[in-house]
Amino acid sequence: MGDEKEAGWGLSTQAIRTGHHRTSEGEHGEPIFTTSSFVFGSAAEAAARFSGDEPGNIYARFTNPTVKVFEQRLAALEGGESCVGTASGMAAILATCMALLQAGDHIVSSRSVFGTTTVLFNKYLTRFGIETSFVPISDYDAWERAIAPNTKLLFLETPSNPLTEVADILRLAELAHAKGCLLVVDNCFCTPVLQRPLELGADIVVHSATKYLDGQGRCIGGAVVGDRERVGEEVFGVLRTAGPSMSPFNAWVFLKGLETLELRMQAHSRNAQLLAAWLEAHPQIEKVYFPGLPSHPQYTLAQQQQKAPGSIVSFVVKGGQPAAWSLIDATRMLSITANLGDTKTTITHPATTTHGRLTEEQRTEAGIGHGLVRVAVGLENIEDIQADLAYGLDNL
């Protein structure tokens, strides 16, 4: 399969076909290469591989054919030149920072990011002399004011976790580049099916492949997508040296997930749209956060920037944490877990789980109250999802 032919394929075709070059065995499905090392034909060939004069496999920490197929496929879907698969989504963010930053550098980040990302920036990167300023995701004046002479990177998730706030990627990309910075976008919630940040000017996209790229909650993994120099050389260099590597088996699982990604994201979004509208009309709900609702503050932007709103629906239950916990505990079908991106609908209380390691002040600044519940809408029948939530809501 040639690159020229693959470049003309549609998204679903790329997600199914890109990157697989059949071996001499003539396999139809992608093989899993479960080997730690690779054999060279001669001492001279080994030397050429290690020096970089000859391409090819060396050691599975940083060169594995199954992982390579996943990387090529995701790069094609995101419209990037290179992709590096990592052990987790957090490993993808860490590898990006280690590759592109040094002591004395500064990050400007949306304050509406995953709680563990905030901990990484505030607790661990500071040990290496890298400081972070956090700003409201849609306050573009605040973004600009926060950029200092040593700022090298702007970081955000859009839509955000868990309030589904939407940032204008094009506007932030223009600001970043005008100030000599890079824009890194976590595209976990949308995937390239619903949003392509690189086309909007972002420099790098990061993923937790654990979520929708897999789609069935089976494996942990991450990815960084971008150009050949920053990602293909610098981020890859961190992976090769530090070793936050994706396993071949996990890469194979993600490949299977990518094959149904477009169908799943469309179905997730349809279910979420129906659930969000139903929740907004429920008397026990104070507020619903979902980009597909006209009441969402960035509804118009989401319509322009995303092909569909995604599957994350967050809402505030009247009665604070006791009511939120009561609702969660009353569910009989929904899975009480902090993971998302699964065919199974999941439900969690962000203030005490995904963002529980933040201080009360940090949670307040991020708008994460004690009555907030997050649902990652799965692919069950929407009537069954609504009925499960109704059982708890009607008895508050």
N, C-alpha and C positions, 0 to 999 in steps of 0.2 A: 504494500500500500504506500503510494508516494505522498509526500507532503503536499504537492500541488493539488492532487485529487482530494485529499482530506480538507484542504482549505476551503473548498467549495461546498462542503457538506453543511446541512442544517444542524441545529443544536443537538437534537436527539440522536441523529446519526453519529455525530462526533462523540457523544457520550457512550455510544455502544461500540464504535469501531476504531476510533483513533488510537494509535500507538502500538497496536498489536501486530507484530511481524512474526508470522508463524515459523516455528522451528522446523527442522527436518522431519519431525514426527507428524507434521500436518495437523496439529490439534486445532479444533474449532474454538474452544474456550481458552482463555488466557491461562497459562501454566503458573504454578506457584514454585518459585525457585527457593527451596529450603536448603540453602547451603551457606556456610559462613565465609567460604573463600572460593576462589576460582583458579583453575590450573592454566599455566602458560605453556606454550609450545616449546619455548627455549629460554635460556637465561637472558638473551638479548631482548626477547619479547617482553619478559617481565620487567626489565629495566626501562623499556620504552613506555610501558603502561604506567609505571610509578613516576616517571619523569613528566608524563603528560604529552610526550611526543606521539603516542599512539592511543586512540580511544579504545575503551573496552572495560570489562569488569576487572576489579582488583580484589576488593574485600567488601562484604555485604553491609558493613557499617555505612558505607556511602555509595556503593554501586551494586544494585540488585536489579535484575531485569523486570521482575514483577512490580517493584516500586517505580521503576522507570516508566512503565506503561501508565500507571496511575498519574505520575507527574506530567507526562506528555498529554494525557487526556484532559486533566484539569486545566493545564495551561491553555489548551485549545478552547475550552469552554469559557474561560475568563478573558481570552484574547491577549494573553501574555506570551512573552518569548521563552520564559523559563519558569519552572516550578520545582520546589524542594519539598519533599514529603518529610514530616517530622513525627516524633513519638506522640504528640498531643497538640491541641490548639495552643496551650500555654507555651509549649516548647517552640511553636512557630513564632509567637510574639517575642519570646526570649532570644531566639536565634536571630531574629530581625534586629533587635536592639544591640546584641553583641556584635553583629556584623557591621552596623552602620553608625554606631555611637562610640564615644570614648569619654574618659574622665573630663569633666568640665562642660559637657554638652547638656542641653536642656530639651525636654519634651513638653509640648502643650497637648493635653489630652482632654477630650470630653469627660465631664464628671459622670456621665451616664454610660459607664462601661461596666462590664462584668466585675463583680467584687474581687475576684482573684487577680484580675489585671491591675486593679487599683493597689492591691497589696504588693504585687510584683514591682510596680513603679515606686511606691512609697517606702517599702521596707527593704527590698533587695537591690534595686538599681542604685539607690542612694549610697550603698556600701562601696560602689565603684565610681562614685563622684558624678552620677547622672541624676539631675533633679527634674521634677515634673510639676507643672502647674495645671490645675484642673479648672475648666470653664464650662458654663452652660452650653449644651450642644448646639442650640440654635441662636445664641447671642454672638453674632459675627463680629461685633465691635469688641466683645470680650476676647474672642480669639485673637484679634489683631493686637489688642493692648497687651496680651500675655506674651506675645512673641518678643524675645530678647535677641541681642546680637549673637548669643551662643545657642539659640534654638535651632535644632537640626531636623526635628521631626514633629509632625502633627498626627495625632492618633485618634480614631473614633470608631464606634460601632454605629451603623445605621441600617435598619431601625435599632434603637438601643434596647438594652436589657435592664429592667423588665417593662419599662414604660412605653416602648415602641416609638420613641421620639425619632423624627426623621431629619437628618442634616442635608443641606444642599452640597453635594459632593463637588459639583462644578465650581461653586463659589469658593469653597475651602481650598480646592486645588489651585485656583487662580491666586488666592491669598498666599498659600504656601510657596508657590513658585516665585511670586513677586518678592518674597522675603528670603529666598534662597533655602527653603526648607523642602522636605519630602512629605507627602501625604500618604499615610498608611490607613487603610480601611479594612475593618473586620467585616467580612461579607457573610458571616455564618448564618444569619437569620434568613437572608434572601437567596443565597447561592447564585451562581451565574445565570440560572434560569429566570430569576426575577429582577436581577440588577447586575450591571457590569461596571464596577467602579473605574476600571482602567480606561474605559471608553469616555468616562466623564472627567478624566484628568488625574485620577489617583496614580501614584507611583507604584504602590505595592498593595496587594490584597492578601490578607491572612484568613485562614479557615481553621475551625475545629471540625475536622472530617468526621469526628465522633457523632455529629449532629445529623443534618439532613443529607450530607453526601453519602453517609452510610444508610441512614433512614430506618434502621430497625434496632438501634441500640445494641449493636453487637461488639464493636471494637473501639479502641481509643486511637486517635491519630490527628495530625494537623498538616497544614500546608502553607507555603509562602509562594506567591505568584508575582512575577514582575518581569524586569528586563534581564538580558544576559549578563550584564556586568554586576548590578547590585545583588540580584538573586542568584543568577547562574554561577557567579564567582564568589561574591562576598558571603552571602548566606550559606551557599554550599560549602564554603571553606569552614564556617563554624560547625556545620554538620559533620564534615569529614574529621575535624580535629576534636570537637567536644562530644560528638556521638549521640545527640538526641534523635536517634534513627527510627524510622517507621519499619515495622516488621513486614516481611513479605506476605505473610498470611493476612495481616490487616489490610495491606494494600490490595490484595485480591478481593477481600470483602468489600472494600470501598469501590473497586471497579464494578462489582455486581450492583452496588447501590447506584452508581452513576447511570447505569443502563435504564433505570426507571425514574431518574431524578425529575425530568420535566413533567411526567404524568403525576408524580407524587406531589410536587410543589403546587401544581394547579388544583389538585384535589384537596390538599391541606388548606389552601387559600379559600376555596369555596366553602368548606366546612366552617372555617374561622369566621368568614363574613356572616354566615347565618347565625353562628353562636353569639357573635358580638352584638348583632342587632337584637337578638332575643334577650341578652343580658341587659342591654341599655334600657329596655322597657320593663325590667323587673323591679318591683318596688323595694326590694332589699339591697339594691345596688346603688351606690352613690355616684360612681363614675366608671366609665369603661375607656380603656386605652387601646385603640386599634386603628391603624392607618387607613383602613377601608371605610371608616365611618366619617360622614361629613362633620361630626363634632370634633374630630381630631384636629389639633392646631396646625399640623402640617399635611392635612388631607390633600390639598391641591398639589403640593410638592411631591407627595407620594405617588399621586396619579401620573405625574410627569416622569418621575425618576425610576419607578418600579413598574413591572408588568402586572403585578398583583400584590396585594397587601401582606402576604405571608400568613403564618399560622399562629403567631403569638398574640394572645388576648389576655390583657391584665385588667383587673377591676378592683374597686374598693368596695368592700362589704360594710354595710352599716353595723356599727357595734365594735369596731376595732379588732384587735388580735383575738379576743375570745370568740367573736363571731366568725372570723376568718378560719381559725383552727376548727371550730365546730363544723363549718361547711366542709373543710378538707376531710375531717374524720368521718363525716357522714357519707362520703362517696363510696360506692360499692363496686364500681367498674373502673373509674379513673385510677391511674397509678400515682401514688404519692411518692414522687421522686423529683429531684432537682434537674435531672437530665431533660433534654428536649430533642426534637427532630425525629421522633420515633413514630412508627405507624400507630402505636398505642398513645392515647391522650394522657398527658401527665399534668399533675397539679402540684404546686408548691407555694410556700409562704416565703417570699424573697427576704424579708427583714430578718428572718431567723435561719435561713439556709444559704442561698447563693450570695447574699450580701450581709450575712451575719457577722463576718469578721471586720466589717466597717464600724466605725464609731457611730454613736447616735447622731452626732452632728453631721457626719458624712452622709448618713442615710437621709437625714432631713434635707440636706442640700441637694441630694439626688432625687428627692421627691418620693422616697420609698417609705411609706407609712406602715403602721402595724395592721391596718385593715386591708392591705393590698394582697391580692392573690394572683398568681400567674398560671395560666393554662396554656400549654402547648398542644394545640388541637391536632388530633391524630386523624386516622382514616376510617374510624368506626362510623356506623350510621349516625348522622347528626341527631336524629331523634333520640338515640340512646345516650349520647353525650349530654344533651339537654335534660333528659329525664334524670340522669344521675346527679347533675347539679341541682335540679329542681327539688329533689328529695331533701337535700340539705338546706337550700335557701328557703323553702316553704316551712321549715321547722325552726327557723332562727327565732 
